[in-house]
């Protein structure tokens, strides 16, 4: 059982000790469900490996707190290891420390100033069509209704607004297959990829400021595949690129930009998700910014803030994890930031604005 009376760092370590790689969250979802059902003051619903809980106090405003239960594959970093203020382990930063804060708030805030919804969901770290929030939008859309959503994604205890959009595409270069002993009879597709890589090396990403938050774009090669056999000149080479674009671009505009960059080459988009504008002018978001007393900054990376904005819910990122350590073998989180994050959220949710 999860001990919700334990402090945030201790609870984070307990969550890390339960492996929950994407698609294999059942054991952790069972423990979270058992814990929140035992609180008594929350309505609880289980959908697959997502656990949802909420109050029904008749407050004028509802605040939704969300965090994913899944992690990237374990890299020899489970169980958790505590070293001073640091909790090491897979998912400690991304984002079981955020889940621990949510569980602590669920256990300690029985009479909050706002009605609260807690969503612990599955499959955030994999392709978008498996994302648990996307499924919940179909199976339980009423659970996603709120005046503000706070995603406890890793932000190092800072307030991060909006998020970048993301797009993966494959650039294909063709050639003519031949025996490598008679290479003059062929056209080497791998060699033909060199001008495409030159374009990427020369690419200069733009920066844009939105609501006082500066977003930096990025376009990078993230994979390359080609070759038939050790004695064959290859006739195909595929380059996978990832474009992280500022939220003032739509997905369609991002695709047009990629086609301009790789003009003259075959390009196929294989995955994309829109960004989210900061949206800090929404009343509930502005109140949250004022209450936590932190200057907002741009979110680098894609988060489910984008989904909530698509649902019509203003959303921000605020969590204790360290984003620079997410997905690394050496992942850790500072326990002091976990405590501070819980205290700031508890003050906002208990005091209201």
Rosetta silent file (secondary structure, phi, psi, omega in degrees, C-alpha in Angstrom):
SEQUENCE: XXXXXXXXXXXXXXXXXXXXXXXXXXXXXXXXXXXXXXXXXXXXXXXXXXXXXXXXXXXXXXXXXXXXXXXXXXXXXXXXXXXXXXXXXXXXXXXXXXXXXXXXXXXXXXXXXXXXXXXXXXXXXXXXXXXXXXXXXXXXXXXXXXXXXXXXXXXXXXXXXXXXXXXXXXXXXXXXXXXXXXXXXXXXXXXXXXXXXXXXXXXXXXXXXXXXXXXXXXXXXXXXXXXXXXXXXXXXXXXXXXXXXXXXXXXXXXXXXXXXXXXXXXXXXXXXXXXXXXXXXXXXXXXXXXXXXXXXXXXXXXXXXXXXXXXXXXXXXXXXXXXXXXXXXXXXXXXXXXXXXXXXXXXXXXXXX
SCORE:     score description
SCORE:     0.000 S_00000001
   1 L     0.000  150.025  174.716    0.000    0.000    0.000 S_00000001
   2 L   -85.171  132.294  179.507    1.021    3.608   -0.575 S_00000001
   3 L   -94.673  100.963 -177.401    1.395    5.598    2.632 S_00000001
   4 L   -78.707   -2.318  173.024   -0.103    9.019    1.884 S_00000001
   5 L   -86.996  -12.176  177.195    0.924   10.253    5.337 S_00000001
   6 L   -69.686  157.201  179.044    4.577   10.000    4.279 S_00000001
   7 L   -72.899  168.388 -174.871    6.241   13.179    3.066 S_00000001
   8 H   -57.708  -46.343  178.643    6.562   13.935   -0.639 S_00000001
   9 H   -60.960  -41.699  179.654   10.158   12.717   -1.099 S_00000001
  10 H   -65.355  -40.838  179.107    9.435    9.417    0.678 S_00000001
  11 H   -67.393  -36.258  176.526    6.275    8.895   -1.360 S_00000001
  12 H   -59.599  -46.087  179.414    8.195    9.661   -4.560 S_00000001
  13 H   -60.700  -39.437  178.926   10.693    6.903   -3.746 S_00000001
  14 H   -64.287  -38.056  178.452    7.830    4.472   -3.100 S_00000001
  15 H   -68.483  -40.316  178.109    6.319    5.296   -6.511 S_00000001
  16 H   -60.891  -34.490 -176.900    9.676    4.834   -8.247 S_00000001
  17 L   -68.498  -10.265  177.780    9.959    1.388   -6.658 S_00000001
  18 L  -105.874  102.472 -178.285    6.888    0.241   -8.645 S_00000001
  19 L   -57.308  138.942 -178.422    7.966   -0.153  -12.299 S_00000001
  20 L  -150.899   53.167  175.549    5.470    1.429  -14.703 S_00000001
  21 E   -60.401  146.158 -176.445    6.973    1.574  -18.186 S_00000001
  22 L   -46.502  127.664 -177.885    4.426    2.765  -20.762 S_00000001
  23 L    91.727   -7.624 -178.524    1.842    0.050  -21.359 S_00000001
  24 L  -132.845   49.252 -175.726    2.686   -1.704  -18.087 S_00000001
  25 L   -95.637    3.248 -171.020    1.184    0.657  -15.508 S_00000001
  26 H   -56.547  -47.491 -176.204   -1.309   -1.775  -13.952 S_00000001
  27 H   -60.785  -43.681 -179.338    0.544   -2.427  -10.678 S_00000001
  28 H   -71.757  -40.160  177.904    1.039    1.273   -9.985 S_00000001
  29 H   -61.286  -37.635  177.377   -2.484    2.206  -11.083 S_00000001
  30 H   -60.829  -43.833 -179.047   -3.840   -0.439   -8.668 S_00000001
  31 H   -67.266  -41.758  178.975   -1.919    1.113   -5.768 S_00000001
  32 H   -64.734  -42.763  178.507   -2.988    4.659   -6.653 S_00000001
  33 H   -60.943  -46.377  179.401   -6.624    3.584   -6.973 S_00000001
  34 H   -59.048  -41.456 -177.148   -6.499    1.814   -3.609 S_00000001
  35 H   -66.664  -46.634 -176.063   -4.945    4.875   -1.978 S_00000001
  36 H   -74.872  -31.137  175.809   -7.429    7.471   -3.271 S_00000001
  37 H   -64.981  -31.403 -178.764  -10.458    5.241   -2.659 S_00000001
  38 L   -74.492   -7.366 -178.502   -9.338    4.957    0.939 S_00000001
  39 L   -77.457  -31.393  173.476   -9.532    8.711    1.469 S_00000001
  40 L    89.857  -29.882 -175.243  -13.316    8.749    1.580 S_00000001
  41 L   -98.814    8.902 -176.519  -13.960   12.334    0.428 S_00000001
  42 L  -120.727  141.458  167.313  -13.358   11.734   -3.289 S_00000001
  43 E   -80.958  131.067 -173.273  -15.422   10.261   -6.097 S_00000001
  44 E  -123.390  139.938  176.721  -13.137    7.761   -7.860 S_00000001
  45 E  -138.339  137.389  177.805  -13.267    6.248  -11.347 S_00000001
  46 E  -112.809  128.533  176.494  -10.862    3.793  -13.012 S_00000001
  47 E  -130.107  105.527 -174.628  -10.551    3.669  -16.799 S_00000001
  48 L    60.058 -125.196  176.347   -7.972    1.180  -17.985 S_00000001
  49 L  -104.092   27.662  170.851   -4.781    2.211  -16.237 S_00000001
  50 E  -106.878  137.788  178.670   -5.967    5.745  -15.568 S_00000001
  51 E  -120.079  126.378 -177.371   -7.223    6.650  -12.084 S_00000001
  52 E  -123.466  141.850  179.153   -9.421    9.710  -11.625 S_00000001
  53 E  -144.992  146.675 -179.572  -10.721   11.273   -8.408 S_00000001
  54 E  -154.666  157.213  173.213  -12.676   14.461   -7.684 S_00000001
  55 L   -93.309  158.405  173.529  -14.493   16.466   -5.086 S_00000001
  56 L  -134.907   74.143 -174.460  -18.107   17.608   -5.415 S_00000001
  57 L  -102.386   -2.156  179.491  -18.283   20.519   -2.994 S_00000001
  58 L    74.473   25.225  179.013  -20.271   22.928   -5.160 S_00000001
  59 L   -71.352  161.931 -177.862  -17.429   25.436   -5.445 S_00000001
  60 L   -74.867  -20.870 -175.956  -17.568   28.205   -8.087 S_00000001
  61 L  -135.512  145.580  176.665  -14.369   27.031   -9.780 S_00000001
  62 E  -118.055  131.131  176.539  -12.822   23.619  -10.513 S_00000001
  63 E  -112.808  131.525 -177.799   -9.063   23.058  -10.728 S_00000001
  64 E  -109.497  130.746  175.787   -7.738   19.884  -12.353 S_00000001
  65 E  -112.139  130.315 -174.822   -4.357   18.382  -11.461 S_00000001
  66 E  -133.594  143.452  175.788   -2.908   15.845  -13.896 S_00000001
  67 E  -155.637  144.033  179.815    0.123   13.595  -14.024 S_00000001
  68 E   -90.333  146.706 -178.511    1.095   10.501  -15.981 S_00000001
  69 L   -89.071  -18.757 -172.656    1.999    7.251  -14.248 S_00000001
  70 L   -85.578  161.135  177.254    4.196    5.810  -16.981 S_00000001
  71 E  -130.458  167.783  168.797    7.938    6.129  -17.490 S_00000001
  72 L   -70.290  169.955 -179.861   10.414    5.521  -20.257 S_00000001
  73 L   -56.520  142.707 -179.259   12.156    2.107  -20.167 S_00000001
  74 L   -67.258  139.627 -177.468   14.126    1.368  -16.997 S_00000001
  75 L  -123.416   51.847 -178.529   17.893    1.770  -17.337 S_00000001
  76 L    70.344   21.248 -175.702   19.147   -0.043  -14.266 S_00000001
  77 L  -121.565   38.857  169.182   17.708    2.748  -12.106 S_00000001
  78 L  -138.036  134.038   10.998   15.001    0.965  -10.095 S_00000001
  79 L   -78.246  177.982  179.852   14.540    0.696   -7.129 S_00000001
  80 L   -66.191  153.745  174.766   14.910    4.267   -5.918 S_00000001
  81 E  -131.589  127.357 -179.057   18.090    5.422   -4.204 S_00000001
  82 E  -103.987  126.079 -179.654   18.078    8.324   -1.734 S_00000001
  83 E  -132.467   96.415 -175.788   21.253   10.375   -1.385 S_00000001
  84 L    65.148 -123.426  179.711   20.784   13.394    0.851 S_00000001
  85 L   -85.167   -5.307 -174.505   18.098   15.566   -0.718 S_00000001
  86 E   -95.757  133.239  171.953   18.196   13.632   -3.992 S_00000001
  87 E  -108.341  111.907 -178.262   15.817   10.817   -4.901 S_00000001
  88 E   -94.020  148.289  173.205   17.354    8.850   -7.779 S_00000001
  89 L   145.797  159.919 -178.158   15.452    6.482  -10.040 S_00000001
  90 L   -61.758  122.704  179.298   13.475    5.982  -13.224 S_00000001
  91 L    87.096   -2.082 -177.693   10.589    8.443  -13.307 S_00000001
  92 H   -58.748  -42.528  176.219   11.719   10.339  -10.222 S_00000001
  93 H   -87.841  -41.506 -173.197   11.702   13.607  -12.168 S_00000001
  94 H  -123.316   88.899   -5.237    9.366   12.630  -15.005 S_00000001
  95 H  -145.697   46.161 -176.640    7.103   12.488  -13.237 S_00000001
  96 H   -69.578  -22.226  172.451    6.522   10.402  -10.127 S_00000001
  97 H   -67.188  -37.822  174.530    7.527   13.324   -7.917 S_00000001
  98 H   -65.751  -40.089  176.572    4.626   15.244   -9.461 S_00000001
  99 H   -62.583  -38.591  179.224    2.333   12.274   -8.855 S_00000001
 100 H   -63.045  -41.757  177.312    3.486   12.200   -5.228 S_00000001
 101 H   -60.881  -43.651  178.584    2.550   15.874   -4.817 S_00000001
 102 H   -60.853  -43.849 -179.620   -0.893   15.150   -6.262 S_00000001
 103 H   -64.952  -39.435  177.470   -1.430   12.222   -3.918 S_00000001
 104 H   -63.761  -42.012  178.836   -0.357   14.299   -0.922 S_00000001
 105 H   -65.122  -42.031  178.554   -2.778   17.084   -1.904 S_00000001
 106 H   -59.322  -36.349 -176.944   -5.589   14.573   -2.399 S_00000001
 107 H   -78.877  -28.740 -170.820   -4.944   13.227    1.104 S_00000001
 108 H  -105.300  -16.748 -178.108   -4.603   16.564    2.899 S_00000001
 109 L  -106.558   84.852  178.325   -7.091   18.890    1.176 S_00000001
 110 L   -88.513  -19.373  179.400  -10.551   17.689    2.163 S_00000001
 111 L  -131.373   62.344 -178.326  -12.053   21.208    2.169 S_00000001
 112 L   -72.216  164.039  178.171  -10.254   23.118   -0.621 S_00000001
 113 L   -70.862  -23.844  179.032  -11.325   26.537   -1.857 S_00000001
 114 L  -119.228  156.543  165.503  -11.993   25.017   -5.278 S_00000001
 115 E   -69.735  142.308 -174.436  -13.470   21.736   -6.404 S_00000001
 116 E  -121.902  143.615  171.841  -10.570   19.520   -7.395 S_00000001
 117 E  -125.295  131.205  177.443  -10.055   16.801   -9.982 S_00000001
 118 E  -114.235  128.799  178.691   -7.006   14.530   -9.911 S_00000001
 119 E  -126.854  116.194  174.109   -6.080   12.537  -13.009 S_00000001
 120 E  -107.290  113.776 -169.877   -3.316    9.910  -12.956 S_00000001
 121 E  -126.318  170.768 -171.684   -3.092    8.564  -16.497 S_00000001
 122 L  -108.624  163.150  167.684   -1.213    6.110  -18.659 S_00000001
 123 L    56.159   44.830  174.800    0.870    6.030  -21.850 S_00000001
 124 L   -83.973  -27.360 -172.492    2.060    9.626  -22.027 S_00000001
 125 L   -86.214    8.445 -178.495    5.614    8.692  -22.989 S_00000001
 126 L  -122.780 -167.243 -174.742    4.642    6.896  -26.213 S_00000001
 127 L   -58.677  149.776 -170.352    2.879    7.728  -29.472 S_00000001
 128 H   -59.306  -32.273 -174.947    0.002   10.190  -29.230 S_00000001
 129 H   -73.943   -6.634  175.730   -2.744    7.748  -30.239 S_00000001
 130 H  -101.521   -4.668 -173.596   -2.094    5.666  -27.073 S_00000001
 131 L   -59.461  131.039 -177.230   -2.178    8.628  -24.680 S_00000001
 132 H   -62.310  -34.245  178.128   -4.489    8.035  -21.719 S_00000001
 133 H   -66.305  -37.619  176.017   -5.874   11.568  -21.764 S_00000001
 134 H   -60.807  -39.824  177.316   -6.888   11.132  -25.381 S_00000001
 135 H   -66.291  -42.217 -179.096   -8.786    8.000  -24.397 S_00000001
 136 H   -64.239  -29.055  176.540  -10.428    9.761  -21.442 S_00000001
 137 H   -63.205  -24.165  178.211  -11.671   12.480  -23.776 S_00000001
 138 H   -92.991  -38.940 -172.813  -13.734    9.731  -25.411 S_00000001
 139 H   -91.420  -26.342 -177.771  -14.698    7.613  -22.385 S_00000001
 140 L  -149.180   58.429 -174.466  -15.176   10.260  -19.691 S_00000001
 141 H   -60.117  -27.484 -179.479  -15.175   13.780  -21.147 S_00000001
 142 H   -66.033  -23.387  178.917  -17.049   15.231  -18.156 S_00000001
 143 H   -73.485  -15.088 -177.248  -14.021   14.422  -15.980 S_00000001
 144 H   -97.676    2.348  179.518  -11.905   16.805  -18.077 S_00000001
 145 L   -79.464  127.480 -179.477  -14.105   19.847  -17.525 S_00000001
 146 L  -163.324  165.862  174.562  -12.346   22.487  -15.397 S_00000001
 147 L   -89.116  -21.118  178.139  -11.555   26.186  -15.151 S_00000001
 148 E  -156.862  139.909  173.442   -7.825   25.490  -14.959 S_00000001
 149 E  -116.514  133.875  175.595   -5.583   22.463  -15.453 S_00000001
 150 E  -116.421  115.176  175.480   -2.180   22.160  -13.777 S_00000001
 151 E   -93.337  124.880 -176.962    0.123   19.505  -15.210 S_00000001
 152 L   -88.124   41.042  173.581    2.776   18.487  -12.715 S_00000001
 153 L   -64.414  158.441 -178.839    5.302   17.791  -15.460 S_00000001
 154 L   -64.665  120.493  175.882    8.939   18.456  -14.518 S_00000001
 155 L  -133.507   11.603 -177.918    9.619   22.204  -14.426 S_00000001
 156 L    57.794   33.508  178.053   12.182   22.314  -11.572 S_00000001
 157 L    75.548   14.305  176.891    9.620   24.072   -9.417 S_00000001
 158 L  -106.448  161.644  179.966    9.172   26.886  -11.938 S_00000001
 159 E   -93.247  119.208 -178.814    5.987   27.934  -13.719 S_00000001
 160 E  -119.017  128.371 -173.415    6.091   27.069  -17.415 S_00000001
 161 E  -102.105  145.262  176.934    3.416   28.278  -19.796 S_00000001
 162 L    60.227 -161.013  173.347    2.170   26.650  -22.964 S_00000001
 163 E  -168.608  160.194  174.907    4.356   24.164  -24.793 S_00000001
 164 L   -72.381  153.999  166.511    6.087   23.601  -28.095 S_00000001
 165 E   -85.591  163.470 -179.505    4.470   21.642  -30.865 S_00000001
 166 E  -137.763  144.916  178.783    6.261   18.593  -32.210 S_00000001
 167 E  -146.711  131.807  172.239    6.459   16.924  -35.596 S_00000001
 168 E  -110.676  136.205  179.792    8.388   13.902  -36.837 S_00000001
 169 E  -140.546  157.279  177.493    8.938   13.439  -40.549 S_00000001
 170 E  -115.183  124.480  174.570   10.942   11.129  -42.797 S_00000001
 171 E  -100.858  123.073 -177.025   12.991   12.532  -45.660 S_00000001
 172 E  -110.069  133.574  173.166   13.714    9.865  -48.258 S_00000001
 173 E  -115.779  130.862 -179.713   16.519    9.927  -50.812 S_00000001
 174 E   -99.887  166.344  177.707   16.456    7.402  -53.642 S_00000001
 175 L  -155.536 -157.092  178.789   19.222    5.872  -55.712 S_00000001
 176 E  -130.338  125.172 -177.463   19.955    2.906  -57.935 S_00000001
 177 L   -73.097  141.986  177.344   20.940   -0.459  -56.515 S_00000001
 178 E  -156.590  164.558  173.137   24.125   -2.083  -57.813 S_00000001
 179 E   -68.868  135.533 -176.695   26.854   -4.533  -56.828 S_00000001
 180 H   -65.711  -19.372  175.596   29.409   -2.659  -54.738 S_00000001
 181 H   -74.536  -17.672  177.993   32.179   -4.097  -56.941 S_00000001
 182 H  -127.091   53.461 -171.538   30.566   -2.233  -59.843 S_00000001
 183 H   -63.331  -22.134  178.749   29.448    0.831  -57.964 S_00000001
 184 H   -66.557  -13.673  177.354   29.623    3.044  -61.072 S_00000001
 185 H   -85.614   -7.740 -177.906   26.503    1.264  -62.272 S_00000001
 186 L  -120.199  178.355  174.401   24.507    2.485  -59.273 S_00000001
 187 E  -128.399  117.681 -172.902   23.601    5.656  -57.396 S_00000001
 188 L   -79.747  112.984 -177.357   24.288    5.509  -53.664 S_00000001
 189 H   -67.821  -32.627  178.884   21.247    6.784  -51.742 S_00000001
 190 H   -66.139  -43.359  175.892   23.213    7.128  -48.486 S_00000001
 191 H   -60.835  -36.963 -178.501   25.724    9.398  -50.213 S_00000001
 192 H   -66.750  -13.908  178.447   22.785   11.314  -51.648 S_00000001
 193 L   -78.190  -13.798 -175.543   21.645   12.162  -48.122 S_00000001
 194 H   -57.170  -44.808  178.656   24.707   14.403  -47.597 S_00000001
 195 H   -63.216  -30.999  177.634   23.088   17.577  -49.061 S_00000001
 196 H   -67.524  -43.320  177.591   20.072   17.058  -46.798 S_00000001
 197 H   -65.147  -33.992  176.282   22.325   16.832  -43.748 S_00000001
 198 H   -62.987  -39.979  177.585   24.124   19.967  -44.941 S_00000001
 199 H   -61.552  -42.671  179.489   20.797   21.809  -44.937 S_00000001
 200 H   -64.726  -41.906 -178.809   20.151   20.692  -41.383 S_00000001
 201 H   -64.174  -30.532 -178.724   23.620   21.716  -40.240 S_00000001
 202 H   -89.630   -7.442 -175.021   23.081   25.188  -41.724 S_00000001
 203 L   -66.739  135.514  177.186   19.541   25.576  -40.366 S_00000001
 204 L  -116.791  108.614 -177.405   19.044   28.443  -37.933 S_00000001
 205 L   -69.848  151.018  179.642   15.944   28.013  -35.713 S_00000001
 206 L   -90.004  162.138  171.799   13.858   31.030  -34.883 S_00000001
 207 E  -122.395  144.389 -179.423   12.938   32.416  -31.489 S_00000001
 208 E  -142.861  140.667  179.453    9.600   34.065  -30.714 S_00000001
 209 E  -104.904  127.337 -178.616    8.245   35.805  -27.617 S_00000001
 210 E  -132.187  124.491 -178.588    4.625   35.149  -26.620 S_00000001
 211 L    51.352   37.257  179.684    3.018   36.556  -23.448 S_00000001
 212 L    78.928    3.860  179.754    6.484   37.391  -22.174 S_00000001
 213 E  -109.337  127.325 -177.695    7.702   33.798  -22.705 S_00000001
 214 E   -94.713  119.960  178.887   10.506   33.176  -25.202 S_00000001
 215 E  -104.078  132.385  176.064   10.152   29.985  -27.264 S_00000001
 216 E  -109.896  129.443  178.599   13.111   28.566  -29.186 S_00000001
 217 L   -87.489  167.100  177.859   12.450   26.216  -32.071 S_00000001
 218 E  -154.959  138.481  177.783   14.633   23.277  -33.072 S_00000001
 219 E  -131.385  117.939 -172.870   14.998   21.032  -36.121 S_00000001
 220 E  -139.814  146.535  167.468   17.205   17.980  -35.771 S_00000001
 221 E   -73.782  131.833 -179.475   18.019   14.668  -37.357 S_00000001
 222 E  -123.573   -1.146  178.074   17.115   11.956  -34.854 S_00000001
 223 E  -172.553  150.445  176.654   17.592    8.806  -36.936 S_00000001
 224 E  -143.832  140.606 -177.463   18.942    7.523  -40.233 S_00000001
 225 E  -142.273  133.734  177.099   18.378    4.201  -41.989 S_00000001
 226 E  -176.824  163.362  179.352   19.754    2.787  -45.206 S_00000001
 227 L   112.412  142.669 -177.882   21.655   -0.109  -46.638 S_00000001
 228 L  -113.457  -52.318  179.943   20.796   -3.487  -48.125 S_00000001
 229 L  -160.254  170.633 -176.519   23.825   -5.709  -47.595 S_00000001
 230 L   -68.321   -7.489 -178.887   27.587   -5.445  -47.225 S_00000001
 231 L  -129.160   26.271 -176.488   28.101   -5.764  -50.969 S_00000001
 232 E  -129.061  130.317  170.555   25.207   -3.692  -52.336 S_00000001
 233 E   -72.144  121.817 -173.322   25.027   -0.011  -53.259 S_00000001
 234 L   -74.813  146.432 -179.726   21.813    1.078  -51.494 S_00000001
 235 L  -106.755    2.863  176.859   18.885    2.534  -53.435 S_00000001
 236 E  -146.373  143.067  172.239   17.049    4.077  -50.437 S_00000001
 237 E  -145.116  129.796 -178.444   18.018    6.123  -47.398 S_00000001
 238 E  -113.972  131.218  175.159   15.582    7.534  -44.825 S_00000001
 239 E  -113.997  123.308  176.089   16.349   10.406  -42.459 S_00000001
 240 E   -94.298  127.648  178.552   14.015   10.993  -39.501 S_00000001
 241 E  -119.395  150.579  176.753   13.811   14.608  -38.360 S_00000001
 242 E  -122.350  124.942  179.712   12.082   16.128  -35.351 S_00000001
 243 E  -110.777  116.611  173.989   10.778   19.689  -35.501 S_00000001
 244 E  -101.221  111.860 -171.638    9.952   21.389  -32.191 S_00000001
 245 E  -114.752  150.949 -179.962    8.002   24.498  -33.146 S_00000001
 246 L   -64.824  151.590 -173.185    6.742   27.522  -31.244 S_00000001
 247 L   -72.744   -0.973  173.261    3.033   27.477  -30.377 S_00000001
 248 L   -81.834   -7.386  172.208    2.225   30.377  -32.700 S_00000001
 249 L   -95.267  140.449  169.687    2.572   27.881  -35.581 S_00000001
 250 L   -82.868  168.968  175.909   -0.204   25.415  -36.348 S_00000001
 251 H   -59.573  -41.540 -179.868    0.594   21.825  -37.313 S_00000001
 252 H   -63.207  -41.065  178.508   -0.218   22.694  -40.940 S_00000001
 253 H   -66.903  -37.551  177.431    2.154   25.677  -40.839 S_00000001
 254 H   -63.172  -41.741  178.864    4.876   23.523  -39.291 S_00000001
 255 H   -64.964  -41.714  178.514    4.509   20.974  -42.089 S_00000001
 256 H   -60.657  -39.135  179.027    4.682   23.707  -44.742 S_00000001
 257 H   -63.241  -43.372  178.444    7.886   24.969  -43.140 S_00000001
 258 H   -62.458  -39.365 -179.905    9.463   21.515  -43.260 S_00000001
 259 H   -67.284  -30.731  174.868    8.530   21.150  -46.920 S_00000001
 260 H   -69.915  -43.855 -179.343   10.207   24.484  -47.608 S_00000001
 261 H   -61.987  -40.963 -176.249   13.366   23.448  -45.756 S_00000001
 262 L  -106.103   32.176 -179.735   13.558   20.122  -47.610 S_00000001
 263 L   -54.090  134.005 -179.327   12.247   21.395  -50.935 S_00000001
 264 L    94.670   -5.391  179.758   13.052   18.971  -53.747 S_00000001
 265 L  -120.286  152.193  176.793   13.069   15.912  -51.502 S_00000001
 266 E   -70.640  125.436 -179.514   10.394   13.376  -50.638 S_00000001
 267 E  -132.389  133.495  179.485    9.035   14.151  -47.138 S_00000001
 268 E  -130.803  122.108  177.279    6.411   12.243  -45.166 S_00000001
 269 E   -78.510  129.759 -177.287    5.028   13.372  -41.786 S_00000001
 270 E  -112.589  -18.120 -179.669    4.647   10.402  -39.446 S_00000001
 271 E  -163.368  142.413  178.334    3.633   12.027  -36.154 S_00000001
 272 E  -158.237  156.617  174.521    2.642   15.466  -34.921 S_00000001
 273 E  -151.519  136.496 -178.021    1.007   17.284  -32.024 S_00000001
 274 L   -72.219  154.529  172.597    0.114   20.977  -31.771 S_00000001
 275 L   -80.133 -174.471  178.479    1.706   23.309  -29.280 S_00000001
 276 E  -135.799  128.352  175.077   -0.192   25.420  -26.771 S_00000001
 277 L   -65.794  155.173 -176.953   -0.100   29.183  -26.433 S_00000001
 278 L   -54.645  -42.840  175.789    0.679   30.468  -22.916 S_00000001
 279 L    61.753   30.006 -174.363   -2.953   31.530  -22.317 S_00000001
 280 L   -78.735   -6.236  179.013   -2.029   33.414  -19.149 S_00000001
 281 L   -81.893  -13.936  176.459   -4.744   36.028  -19.666 S_00000001
 282 L   -60.762  136.043 -174.204   -7.489   33.536  -18.755 S_00000001
 283 H   -52.501  -45.337 -177.770   -8.814   34.558  -15.304 S_00000001
 284 H   -66.625  -37.399  178.680   -8.091   31.226  -13.605 S_00000001
 285 H   -68.646  -42.438  178.649   -4.576   31.101  -15.064 S_00000001
 286 H   -62.080  -39.727  177.552   -3.848   34.698  -14.071 S_00000001
 287 H   -63.642  -40.221 -179.996   -5.021   33.965  -10.517 S_00000001
 288 H   -64.609  -45.085  178.961   -2.773   30.915  -10.342 S_00000001
 289 H   -57.209  -45.710 -179.618    0.259   32.891  -11.532 S_00000001
 290 H   -65.040  -38.626 -174.860   -0.397   35.552   -8.889 S_00000001
 291 H   -70.441  -40.683 -176.792   -0.972   32.980   -6.130 S_00000001
 292 H   -82.666  -16.687  173.831    2.193   30.929   -6.649 S_00000001
 293 L    66.728   34.308 -179.643    4.301   34.064   -7.081 S_00000001
 294 L  -121.454  136.028  177.244    6.534   32.709   -9.852 S_00000001
 295 L   -70.958  129.718 -178.645    7.400   34.437  -13.154 S_00000001
 296 L   -72.604  148.045  174.563    6.184   32.292  -16.066 S_00000001
 297 E  -135.568  166.937 -177.496    8.608   31.018  -18.678 S_00000001
 298 E   -70.293  145.363  173.989    8.221   29.033  -21.898 S_00000001
 299 L   -90.944  119.206  174.575    7.857   25.256  -21.776 S_00000001
 300 L   -92.947  119.146 -173.657   10.441   23.519  -23.950 S_00000001
 301 L   117.126  168.671  178.347    8.987   20.223  -25.044 S_00000001
 302 L  -101.702  135.991  173.336    5.470   18.972  -25.649 S_00000001
 303 L  -134.249  172.138 -179.857    3.116   18.271  -22.758 S_00000001
 304 L   -73.611    3.327  164.902   -0.551   17.480  -22.383 S_00000001
 305 H   -51.382  -39.011  179.670   -1.138   21.175  -21.706 S_00000001
 306 H   -59.731  -41.298  179.492   -1.768   21.121  -25.450 S_00000001
 307 H   -64.623  -43.965 -178.501   -4.584   18.599  -25.037 S_00000001
 308 H   -64.862  -39.248  176.064   -6.279   20.617  -22.320 S_00000001
 309 H   -60.787  -38.273  175.868   -6.091   23.784  -24.399 S_00000001
 310 H   -64.491  -29.000  175.961   -7.720   21.757  -27.169 S_00000001
 311 L   -79.983   -5.342 -177.529  -10.473   20.828  -24.707 S_00000001
 312 L    87.287   19.246 -178.630  -10.966   24.543  -23.990 S_00000001
 313 L  -110.600  118.175  174.181   -9.326   24.401  -20.536 S_00000001
 314 L   -56.611  141.583 -173.594   -6.548   26.932  -19.702 S_00000001
 315 E  -147.701  148.560  177.104   -3.508   24.970  -18.554 S_00000001
 316 E  -135.699  161.797  174.640   -0.017   25.456  -17.121 S_00000001
 317 E  -105.022  127.487  176.461    2.972   23.256  -16.287 S_00000001
 318 E  -156.516  108.667 -178.537    4.196   23.292  -12.694 S_00000001
 319 L  -153.770  167.856 -173.508    5.998   20.380  -11.063 S_00000001
 320 L   -84.000  -17.313 -174.714    9.033   19.474   -8.949 S_00000001
 321 L   -65.324  158.108  177.974   10.941   17.315  -11.430 S_00000001
 322 L   -96.749  109.619 -173.653   14.125   18.471  -13.161 S_00000001
 323 H   -62.260  -30.478 -179.097   13.416   18.552  -16.926 S_00000001
 324 H   -68.120  -17.539 -179.065   17.093   18.321  -17.907 S_00000001
 325 H  -100.633   -6.834 -178.520   17.283   14.917  -16.196 S_00000001
 326 L   -58.683  136.413  174.409   14.083   13.438  -17.657 S_00000001
 327 L    73.197    7.753  179.840   14.599   10.154  -19.544 S_00000001
 328 L   -97.362  159.291  176.767   18.241    9.865  -18.475 S_00000001
 329 L   -64.453  -31.087 -176.346   19.906    6.970  -16.680 S_00000001
 330 L   -94.012   24.091 -175.806   21.025    9.418  -13.971 S_00000001
 331 L   -57.627  133.096  174.109   17.515   10.804  -13.357 S_00000001
 332 E  -152.769  166.839  179.135   16.927   12.325   -9.906 S_00000001
 333 E  -136.194  147.559  179.112   14.759   14.914   -8.192 S_00000001
 334 E   -85.965  118.863 -177.935   15.469   17.311   -5.341 S_00000001
 335 H   -60.522  -29.706  179.021   13.263   16.465   -2.360 S_00000001
 336 H   -66.499  -33.719  178.172   13.260   20.098   -1.232 S_00000001
 337 H   -72.185  -34.211  175.345   11.610   21.132   -4.501 S_00000001
 338 H   -58.917  -48.136 -179.147    8.967   18.428   -4.019 S_00000001
 339 H   -63.525  -43.881 -179.538    8.083   19.899   -0.623 S_00000001
 340 H   -63.646  -41.514  179.533    8.070   23.464   -1.946 S_00000001
 341 H   -61.808  -45.467  178.350    5.847   22.531   -4.887 S_00000001
 342 H   -60.990  -42.450 -178.082    3.344   20.856   -2.581 S_00000001
 343 H   -65.567  -42.294  179.576    3.317   23.858   -0.249 S_00000001
 344 H   -65.014  -43.673  179.049    2.738   26.392   -3.032 S_00000001
 345 H   -66.152  -41.660  179.817   -0.079   24.336   -4.548 S_00000001
 346 H   -62.650  -40.240  178.681   -1.663   23.668   -1.155 S_00000001
 347 H   -63.773  -42.258  178.119   -1.614   27.378   -0.344 S_00000001
 348 H   -65.780  -46.936 -174.833   -3.281   28.248   -3.644 S_00000001
 349 H   -72.991  -30.170  179.763   -5.878   25.473   -3.458 S_00000001
 350 H   -83.834  -34.731 -176.164   -6.715   26.011    0.196 S_00000001
 351 H   -89.162  -32.378 -179.925   -6.739   29.809    0.145 S_00000001
 352 L    70.378  171.174  177.178   -8.273   30.473   -3.221 S_00000001
 353 L  -149.499    0.000    0.000   -8.298   33.745   -5.128 S_00000001
